[in-house]
């Protein structure tokens, strides 16, 4: 085991989310492929749009988003009742984007495929430009938001220039329209709170009933590497062996899963471990995977044609196919349970280290965001389990 390493990235980023109220019970088989089982209530709806400034000075913001994506998801996974999460990614202020769109790009609409969001984050690059906060909020408003008024819908917008540059879509107008639709906006100013333009970012949050935070651009997100990280990364790879790609997106989805494992590992062992923890929980859903599709009741194995199945399953009888999928589900569950055990030990280890080294600054960015997430979630009746 290696000694503990505490690293800091160049900037911090807000990737926050909260949760919504119960949408009502929906019958769902608890076992793979429609085998009768205990029915569980539907999860709660969370829609989160992350809007990042990718102008020339914001590479640290992007790196922090890559680092903290899985940590934010893991924090949400501790919410009770269980949430159902969709995430969107938008970028603005980049000269590589279309000028007629106000230099805004919707990199991904709202999706429950978190590997897609990771893929898009790692594809980002900076290119100096004009940061139109109002315009990115306008595009965020056009996303496929959950239709229920009871679903909690959040936008996170982060940048380091004036929020009041857009004459075509002023942020005050956009914030009013968003909150009228029940979409809250949390604003992150990447600079000192006493900067003149910081007050505009405060106004963004106030107008849309969100939270405001400022970031010291010379500080970073604390990253702790632990003795448990290596085994967690190994178990993450082992989990991949239980995924059964099917349909048009199957092979690409499986390949992207491995690619995002590698992307997390390229940052540091902490990011890889955090991603492994995400893959052990219910918020990590792969629509291209037979195990997930069958256990959710969205797909009946009898309805899947042989040529859409993995090659190994194509010559099987329907009984053999069901047995095989159920076996993959069992193996996945065992591996996920081991990851959860290690995750609890890792969380306790990190908490103890940060206590002893006085690293956990109560005024830090991460703590400020965690407080905002949990406060917003609490207003919807959520509680959070202790990760240890």
KENU-674364 format. One record per residue (C-alpha): residue number from 1; x, y, z. Coordinates in Angstrom, 1 decimal. Layout:
residues N
DRENMAR  num      c1      c2      c3
DRENMAR  NUM       X       Y       Z
...
This chain:
residues 388
DRENMAR  num      c1      c2      c3
DRENMAR    1     0.0     0.0     0.0
DRENMAR    2     1.3     3.5    -0.8
DRENMAR    3     1.5     6.4     1.5
DRENMAR    4    -1.4     8.8     1.5
DRENMAR    5    -1.2    11.6    -1.0
DRENMAR    6    -3.3    14.7    -0.9
DRENMAR    7    -3.4    16.7    -4.1
DRENMAR    8    -5.0    19.9    -5.2
DRENMAR    9    -6.2    20.7    -8.7
DRENMAR   10    -6.0    24.3   -10.0
DRENMAR   11    -9.7    25.2    -9.4
DRENMAR   12   -12.9    24.0    -7.9
DRENMAR   13   -16.2    23.5    -9.6
DRENMAR   14   -19.8    23.2    -8.5
DRENMAR   15   -21.4    20.0    -9.6
DRENMAR   16   -24.4    20.0    -7.3
DRENMAR   17   -27.6    18.2    -7.3
DRENMAR   18   -30.6    17.6    -5.1
DRENMAR   19   -33.6    15.4    -5.2
DRENMAR   20   -37.3    15.5    -5.7
DRENMAR   21   -40.5    14.0    -4.2
DRENMAR   22   -41.8    10.5    -4.8
DRENMAR   23   -43.4    10.1    -8.1
DRENMAR   24   -45.5     7.2    -6.9
DRENMAR   25   -45.1     3.4    -6.8
DRENMAR   26   -44.4     1.6   -10.0
DRENMAR   27   -44.3    -2.1   -10.1
DRENMAR   28   -40.9    -3.5   -11.1
DRENMAR   29   -39.6    -7.0   -10.9
DRENMAR   30   -36.7    -7.3    -8.4
DRENMAR   31   -35.0   -10.1   -10.4
DRENMAR   32   -33.6   -10.2   -14.0
DRENMAR   33   -35.7   -10.9   -17.0
DRENMAR   34   -39.2   -10.6   -15.6
DRENMAR   35   -38.8   -13.4   -13.0
DRENMAR   36   -41.5   -12.6   -10.4
DRENMAR   37   -40.1   -10.9    -7.3
DRENMAR   38   -40.7    -8.3    -4.7
DRENMAR   39   -42.0    -5.0    -6.1
DRENMAR   40   -40.3    -1.8    -5.1
DRENMAR   41   -41.4     1.8    -5.3
DRENMAR   42   -40.3     4.1    -8.2
DRENMAR   43   -37.2     6.2    -7.4
DRENMAR   44   -37.4    10.0    -7.2
DRENMAR   45   -36.7    12.3   -10.1
DRENMAR   46   -33.7    14.6   -10.2
DRENMAR   47   -32.8    16.6   -13.3
DRENMAR   48   -29.4    18.4   -13.2
DRENMAR   49   -27.9    20.5   -15.9
DRENMAR   50   -24.3    21.5   -15.6
DRENMAR   51   -23.2    24.6   -17.5
DRENMAR   52   -19.5    25.2   -17.6
DRENMAR   53   -17.6    28.2   -18.9
DRENMAR   54   -14.9    26.8   -21.3
DRENMAR   55   -13.3    30.0   -22.3
DRENMAR   56    -9.5    30.2   -22.3
DRENMAR   57    -8.9    30.6   -18.6
DRENMAR   58   -11.1    27.8   -17.4
DRENMAR   59    -9.1    24.6   -17.9
DRENMAR   60    -9.0    24.1   -14.1
DRENMAR   61   -12.8    24.3   -13.9
DRENMAR   62   -13.1    21.5   -16.5
DRENMAR   63   -10.5    19.3   -14.6
DRENMAR   64   -12.3    19.8   -11.4
DRENMAR   65   -15.6    18.8   -13.0
DRENMAR   66   -14.0    15.6   -14.3
DRENMAR   67   -12.6    14.9   -10.9
DRENMAR   68   -15.7    15.5    -8.9
DRENMAR   69   -18.4    14.1   -11.1
DRENMAR   70   -18.4    10.7    -9.4
DRENMAR   71   -18.1    12.2    -5.9
DRENMAR   72   -21.3    14.2    -6.5
DRENMAR   73   -23.2    11.2    -7.8
DRENMAR   74   -22.0     9.1    -4.8
DRENMAR   75   -23.2    11.8    -2.4
DRENMAR   76   -26.6    11.7    -4.1
DRENMAR   77   -26.7     7.9    -3.8
DRENMAR   78   -26.8     8.3     0.0
DRENMAR   79   -30.1    10.1    -0.3
DRENMAR   80   -33.3     8.5     1.0
DRENMAR   81   -35.7     7.8    -0.6
DRENMAR   82   -33.6     6.6    -3.5
DRENMAR   83   -33.3     9.1    -6.4
DRENMAR   84   -33.4     8.7   -10.1
DRENMAR   85   -30.8    11.0   -11.7
DRENMAR   86   -30.5    12.5   -15.1
DRENMAR   87   -27.6    14.9   -16.0
DRENMAR   88   -27.1    17.3   -18.9
DRENMAR   89   -23.9    19.1   -19.9
DRENMAR   90   -23.7    22.5   -21.6
DRENMAR   91   -20.7    24.6   -22.3
DRENMAR   92   -20.4    28.3   -23.1
DRENMAR   93   -17.9    31.1   -23.7
DRENMAR   94   -15.9    29.1   -26.2
DRENMAR   95   -14.8    30.4   -29.6
DRENMAR   96   -15.0    26.9   -30.9
DRENMAR   97   -18.8    27.1   -30.5
DRENMAR   98   -21.2    28.7   -33.0
DRENMAR   99   -21.4    32.5   -32.8
DRENMAR  100   -25.1    32.4   -33.8
DRENMAR  101   -25.8    30.3   -30.7
DRENMAR  102   -24.1    32.8   -28.4
DRENMAR  103   -21.1    30.5   -28.2
DRENMAR  104   -23.1    27.8   -26.4
DRENMAR  105   -23.2    24.1   -27.0
DRENMAR  106   -25.5    21.5   -25.6
DRENMAR  107   -22.9    18.7   -25.2
DRENMAR  108   -25.5    16.3   -23.8
DRENMAR  109   -29.2    16.6   -23.1
DRENMAR  110   -30.6    15.1   -19.9
DRENMAR  111   -29.6    11.5   -19.7
DRENMAR  112   -29.3     8.7   -17.0
DRENMAR  113   -26.2     7.4   -18.8
DRENMAR  114   -23.5     8.9   -16.7
DRENMAR  115   -20.8     7.5   -18.9
DRENMAR  116   -22.0     9.8   -21.6
DRENMAR  117   -21.5    12.8   -19.3
DRENMAR  118   -18.0    11.6   -18.4
DRENMAR  119   -17.2    11.1   -22.1
DRENMAR  120   -18.3    14.7   -22.9
DRENMAR  121   -16.4    16.1   -20.0
DRENMAR  122   -13.2    14.5   -21.1
DRENMAR  123   -13.7    15.7   -24.6
DRENMAR  124   -13.9    19.4   -23.5
DRENMAR  125   -11.1    21.9   -24.3
DRENMAR  126   -10.8    25.6   -23.6
DRENMAR  127   -10.8    28.4   -26.2
DRENMAR  128   -11.1    32.1   -25.2
DRENMAR  129   -14.4    33.7   -25.9
DRENMAR  130   -17.4    35.7   -24.8
DRENMAR  131   -19.3    34.3   -21.8
DRENMAR  132   -23.0    34.7   -22.2
DRENMAR  133   -24.5    33.3   -19.0
DRENMAR  134   -28.1    34.3   -20.1
DRENMAR  135   -27.7    32.4   -23.3
DRENMAR  136   -26.5    29.2   -21.7
DRENMAR  137   -29.5    29.4   -19.3
DRENMAR  138   -31.7    29.9   -22.3
DRENMAR  139   -30.4    26.7   -23.9
DRENMAR  140   -30.7    24.9   -20.6
DRENMAR  141   -34.3    25.9   -20.4
DRENMAR  142   -34.9    24.0   -23.7
DRENMAR  143   -33.7    20.6   -22.3
DRENMAR  144   -36.0    17.7   -21.9
DRENMAR  145   -36.9    18.5   -18.3
DRENMAR  146   -39.0    16.1   -16.3
DRENMAR  147   -42.7    17.0   -16.9
DRENMAR  148   -43.8    16.6   -13.3
DRENMAR  149   -44.0    19.7   -11.1
DRENMAR  150   -42.9    17.6    -8.2
DRENMAR  151   -39.5    16.7    -9.7
DRENMAR  152   -36.7    18.8    -8.5
DRENMAR  153   -34.8    20.5   -11.4
DRENMAR  154   -31.5    22.2   -11.0
DRENMAR  155   -29.1    24.1   -13.1
DRENMAR  156   -25.5    24.7   -12.1
DRENMAR  157   -23.7    27.5   -14.0
DRENMAR  158   -20.1    28.3   -13.3
DRENMAR  159   -17.8    31.0   -14.8
DRENMAR  160   -15.4    33.8   -14.1
DRENMAR  161   -16.5    36.8   -16.1
DRENMAR  162   -19.5    39.2   -15.9
DRENMAR  163   -22.8    37.3   -16.0
DRENMAR  164   -24.5    40.4   -17.5
DRENMAR  165   -22.9    40.4   -21.0
DRENMAR  166   -25.8    38.9   -23.0
DRENMAR  167   -28.2    41.5   -24.4
DRENMAR  168   -30.3    39.0   -26.4
DRENMAR  169   -31.1    36.7   -23.4
DRENMAR  170   -30.4    38.7   -20.2
DRENMAR  171   -29.8    36.5   -17.3
DRENMAR  172   -32.5    38.3   -15.2
DRENMAR  173   -35.2    37.4   -17.8
DRENMAR  174   -34.0    33.8   -18.1
DRENMAR  175   -33.8    33.3   -14.4
DRENMAR  176   -37.4    34.5   -14.1
DRENMAR  177   -38.6    32.1   -16.8
DRENMAR  178   -36.7    29.2   -15.3
DRENMAR  179   -38.0    29.5   -11.7
DRENMAR  180   -41.5    30.0   -13.0
DRENMAR  181   -41.1    26.5   -14.4
DRENMAR  182   -39.7    25.2   -11.1
DRENMAR  183   -36.1    25.1   -12.3
DRENMAR  184   -33.6    26.4    -9.7
DRENMAR  185   -30.3    27.9   -10.7
DRENMAR  186   -27.2    27.6    -8.5
DRENMAR  187   -24.4    30.0    -9.5
DRENMAR  188   -20.7    29.6    -9.0
DRENMAR  189   -18.4    32.6    -9.5
DRENMAR  190   -14.8    31.5   -10.1
DRENMAR  191   -13.1    34.4    -8.4
DRENMAR  192   -13.1    36.4    -5.1
DRENMAR  193   -16.5    37.2    -3.6
DRENMAR  194   -15.4    40.9    -3.4
DRENMAR  195   -15.0    41.2    -7.1
DRENMAR  196   -17.4    43.7    -8.7
DRENMAR  197   -18.9    41.2   -11.0
DRENMAR  198   -19.5    38.6    -8.2
DRENMAR  199   -22.7    40.5    -7.3
DRENMAR  200   -24.2    39.6   -10.7
DRENMAR  201   -23.6    35.9   -10.0
DRENMAR  202   -25.2    36.3    -6.6
DRENMAR  203   -28.2    37.8    -8.4
DRENMAR  204   -28.4    34.8   -10.7
DRENMAR  205   -28.9    32.5    -7.7
DRENMAR  206   -31.3    34.8    -5.9
DRENMAR  207   -33.6    35.3    -8.9
DRENMAR  208   -33.9    31.5    -9.5
DRENMAR  209   -34.0    30.5    -5.8
DRENMAR  210   -30.6    28.8    -6.0
DRENMAR  211   -27.4    29.0    -4.0
DRENMAR  212   -24.3    31.1    -4.7
DRENMAR  213   -20.7    30.2    -4.1
DRENMAR  214   -17.4    31.9    -5.0
DRENMAR  215   -14.2    30.0    -5.7
DRENMAR  216   -10.6    31.0    -5.1
DRENMAR  217    -9.1    30.3    -8.5
DRENMAR  218    -5.7    29.6    -6.9
DRENMAR  219    -7.1    26.9    -4.7
DRENMAR  220    -8.3    23.5    -5.7
DRENMAR  221   -10.3    20.5    -4.8
DRENMAR  222    -8.8    18.2    -2.2
DRENMAR  223    -8.1    14.7    -3.5
DRENMAR  224    -7.1    11.9    -1.1
DRENMAR  225    -5.6     8.7    -2.3
DRENMAR  226    -6.2     5.7     0.0
DRENMAR  227    -5.0     2.2     0.5
DRENMAR  228    -8.4     0.9    -0.8
DRENMAR  229    -8.2     2.6    -4.2
DRENMAR  230    -6.3    -0.1    -6.1
DRENMAR  231    -8.7    -2.9    -5.1
DRENMAR  232   -11.7    -0.7    -5.9
DRENMAR  233   -10.3    -0.1    -9.4
DRENMAR  234    -9.8    -3.8    -9.9
DRENMAR  235   -13.4    -4.5    -8.8
DRENMAR  236   -14.6    -1.8   -11.2
DRENMAR  237   -13.0    -3.7   -14.1
DRENMAR  238   -14.5    -7.0   -12.8
DRENMAR  239   -17.9    -5.4   -12.8
DRENMAR  240   -17.6    -4.8   -16.6
DRENMAR  241   -17.5    -8.5   -17.2
DRENMAR  242   -21.1    -8.8   -16.0
DRENMAR  243   -22.5    -6.4   -18.5
DRENMAR  244   -24.2    -7.9   -21.5
DRENMAR  245   -24.5    -5.4   -24.4
DRENMAR  246   -27.5    -5.7   -26.7
DRENMAR  247   -29.2    -3.7   -29.5
DRENMAR  248   -27.8    -1.0   -31.6
DRENMAR  249   -25.9     0.8   -28.8
DRENMAR  250   -24.7    -2.2   -27.0
DRENMAR  251   -21.1    -2.6   -28.2
DRENMAR  252   -20.5     1.2   -28.2
DRENMAR  253   -21.9     1.4   -24.6
DRENMAR  254   -19.6    -1.4   -23.3
DRENMAR  255   -16.6     0.2   -25.0
DRENMAR  256   -17.4     3.6   -23.5
DRENMAR  257   -17.7     2.1   -20.1
DRENMAR  258   -14.1     0.9   -20.3
DRENMAR  259   -13.0     4.2   -21.8
DRENMAR  260   -14.5     6.2   -18.9
DRENMAR  261   -12.8     3.8   -16.4
DRENMAR  262    -9.5     4.7   -18.1
DRENMAR  263   -10.3     8.4   -18.1
DRENMAR  264   -10.9     8.3   -14.3
DRENMAR  265    -7.7     6.4   -13.8
DRENMAR  266    -5.8     9.0   -15.9
DRENMAR  267    -6.7    11.6   -13.3
DRENMAR  268    -5.6     9.7   -10.1
DRENMAR  269    -6.5     6.6    -8.1
DRENMAR  270    -9.0     8.6    -6.1
DRENMAR  271   -11.1     9.4    -9.1
DRENMAR  272   -11.0     5.8   -10.3
DRENMAR  273   -12.0     4.6    -6.8
DRENMAR  274   -14.9     7.1    -6.7
DRENMAR  275   -16.1     5.9   -10.1
DRENMAR  276   -16.0     2.3    -8.9
DRENMAR  277   -18.2     3.3    -6.0
DRENMAR  278   -20.7     4.9    -8.4
DRENMAR  279   -20.8     1.7   -10.5
DRENMAR  280   -21.9    -0.2    -7.4
DRENMAR  281   -25.0     1.9    -6.8
DRENMAR  282   -28.4     2.4    -8.3
DRENMAR  283   -27.7     5.7   -10.0
DRENMAR  284   -25.4     4.0   -12.5
DRENMAR  285   -27.7     2.7   -15.2
DRENMAR  286   -26.8     1.3   -18.6
DRENMAR  287   -29.7     1.1   -21.0
DRENMAR  288   -27.6    -1.0   -23.4
DRENMAR  289   -27.1    -3.7   -20.8
DRENMAR  290   -29.4    -6.7   -20.7
DRENMAR  291   -29.1    -7.1   -16.9
DRENMAR  292   -30.2    -3.6   -16.2
DRENMAR  293   -32.8    -3.6   -18.9
DRENMAR  294   -34.4    -6.8   -17.8
DRENMAR  295   -34.3    -6.1   -14.0
DRENMAR  296   -35.9    -2.7   -14.6
DRENMAR  297   -38.7    -4.4   -16.5
DRENMAR  298   -38.1    -2.2   -19.6
DRENMAR  299   -37.1    -5.3   -21.7
DRENMAR  300   -38.4    -8.8   -21.9
DRENMAR  301   -35.7   -11.2   -23.0
DRENMAR  302   -38.1   -13.1   -25.1
DRENMAR  303   -38.6   -10.0   -27.2
DRENMAR  304   -34.9    -9.5   -28.0
DRENMAR  305   -33.9   -11.0   -31.3
DRENMAR  306   -30.9   -13.3   -31.4
DRENMAR  307   -28.9   -11.0   -33.7
DRENMAR  308   -29.2    -8.2   -31.0
DRENMAR  309   -27.7   -10.4   -28.3
DRENMAR  310   -24.0   -10.9   -27.4
DRENMAR  311   -22.5   -13.6   -29.7
DRENMAR  312   -22.2   -16.0   -26.7
DRENMAR  313   -25.9   -15.9   -26.1
DRENMAR  314   -27.2   -16.2   -29.7
DRENMAR  315   -27.1   -20.0   -29.8
DRENMAR  316   -28.7   -20.4   -26.3
DRENMAR  317   -32.3   -21.4   -25.7
DRENMAR  318   -34.6   -18.8   -24.0
DRENMAR  319   -34.2   -20.8   -20.7
DRENMAR  320   -30.4   -20.7   -21.0
DRENMAR  321   -30.5   -17.0   -21.8
DRENMAR  322   -32.5   -16.3   -18.7
DRENMAR  323   -30.3   -18.4   -16.6
DRENMAR  324   -27.2   -16.7   -18.0
DRENMAR  325   -28.6   -13.2   -17.4
DRENMAR  326   -29.6   -14.1   -13.9
DRENMAR  327   -26.1   -15.4   -13.2
DRENMAR  328   -24.5   -12.2   -14.4
DRENMAR  329   -26.9   -10.3   -12.1
DRENMAR  330   -25.8   -12.5    -9.2
DRENMAR  331   -22.1   -12.0    -9.9
DRENMAR  332   -22.6    -8.2   -10.3
DRENMAR  333   -24.4    -8.0    -7.0
DRENMAR  334   -21.6    -9.8    -5.2
DRENMAR  335   -19.0    -7.5    -6.7
DRENMAR  336   -21.0    -4.4    -5.9
DRENMAR  337   -21.4    -5.6    -2.3
DRENMAR  338   -17.7    -5.9    -2.0
DRENMAR  339   -17.2    -2.4    -3.5
DRENMAR  340   -19.7    -1.0    -1.0
DRENMAR  341   -17.8    -2.6     1.9
DRENMAR  342   -14.6    -1.1     0.8
DRENMAR  343   -16.3     2.2     0.1
DRENMAR  344   -17.4     2.5     3.7
DRENMAR  345   -13.9     1.8     4.9
DRENMAR  346   -12.5     4.3     2.4
DRENMAR  347   -14.9     7.0     3.5
DRENMAR  348   -14.1     6.4     7.2
DRENMAR  349   -10.3     6.4     6.4
DRENMAR  350   -10.6     9.7     4.5
DRENMAR  351   -12.7    11.4     7.2
DRENMAR  352   -10.2    10.4     9.9
DRENMAR  353    -7.2    11.6     7.9
DRENMAR  354    -8.8    15.0     7.2
DRENMAR  355    -9.7    15.4    10.8
DRENMAR  356    -6.2    14.6    12.0
DRENMAR  357    -4.6    16.9     9.4
DRENMAR  358    -7.2    19.6     9.7
DRENMAR  359    -7.7    19.5     6.0
DRENMAR  360   -11.4    19.6     6.0
DRENMAR  361   -12.0    23.4     5.9
DRENMAR  362   -15.6    24.2     6.8
DRENMAR  363   -15.5    27.1     4.5
DRENMAR  364   -14.0    25.1     1.6
DRENMAR  365   -15.7    24.9    -1.8
DRENMAR  366   -16.6    21.2    -1.4
DRENMAR  367   -18.2    21.7     2.0
DRENMAR  368   -20.2    24.7     0.7
DRENMAR  369   -21.5    22.7    -2.2
DRENMAR  370   -22.4    19.7     0.0
DRENMAR  371   -24.3    21.9     2.3
DRENMAR  372   -26.2    23.4    -0.6
DRENMAR  373   -27.1    20.0    -2.1
DRENMAR  374   -28.3    18.6     1.2
DRENMAR  375   -30.3    21.8     2.1
DRENMAR  376   -32.1    21.7    -1.2
DRENMAR  377   -32.7    17.9    -0.9
DRENMAR  378   -33.9    18.3     2.6
DRENMAR  379   -36.6    20.8     1.5
DRENMAR  380   -38.0    17.9    -0.5
DRENMAR  381   -38.1    15.5     2.4
DRENMAR  382   -34.7    13.8     1.7
DRENMAR  383   -32.3    12.5     4.4
DRENMAR  384   -28.8    11.3     3.8
DRENMAR  385   -27.1     8.1     5.1
DRENMAR  386   -23.7     8.2     6.8
DRENMAR  387   -21.2     7.1     4.1
DRENMAR  388   -19.1     5.4     6.9
